[in-house]
Amino acid sequence: MKTLDRLTALLEMREIFYRHDRHPLTYTARETARADHLPPRTFAKVVVVHSEDGYAMSVLPADRVVDLEELRNAFGSQHLRLATEKELQELFHDCELGAMPPFGNGILYEMPVWVDGLLMSEETICFNAGTHRDVIQMNTEDWEDLVRPSVLAFAHAAG
């Protein structure tokens, strides 16, 4: 079953309102937000990290970058790094590279989810749904209730 199908089935089963959009092919979260006419601050990008405790999803607004030092400090990790492309392909074999939705904590993927608090202040959250063409938009509170992420401060302005 495709990621999009698994995701929409989950949301429908939980009776969570969402909107699914398709857009022309894009590769970055900022490009995707632009293609869907969304503010980049509401578009969630997933950056997978690896530490001595395993893999985790860090979820942040498209117009921000991950501060690995902040994540290291928050979790007391000495060895925290970005996951490699090969690791991402193995972890998310059902997704196009870089298009994984932010649904860890056993919802779709078995890994913890850390979200930057800036994203949680938005009314809606949007994200790739397994491809570089499919986007899901839903209420941020519904996403938080479903995923139960750890809320931290680890994102900084890009550039």
BELQUIJO-V972958 format. One record per run of one state. SS is the DSSP state (H for helix, E for strand, - for the rest). FROM is the first residue (numbers start at 1). TO is the last residue. Records with the same first field share a line. If there is no record, write none. Layout:
BEGIN
SS: FROM-TO + FROM-TO
END
This chain:
BEGIN
-: 1-2 + 14-17 + 23-28 + 36-39 + 52-53 + 62-63 + 67-67 + 76-80 + 83-84 + 92-111 + 121-123 + 129-133 + 148-149 + 153-154 + 158-159
H: 3-13 + 29-35 + 40-42 + 68-75 + 85-91 + 117-120 + 140-147
E: 18-22 + 43-51 + 54-61 + 64-66 + 81-82 + 112-116 + 124-128 + 134-139 + 150-152 + 155-157
END
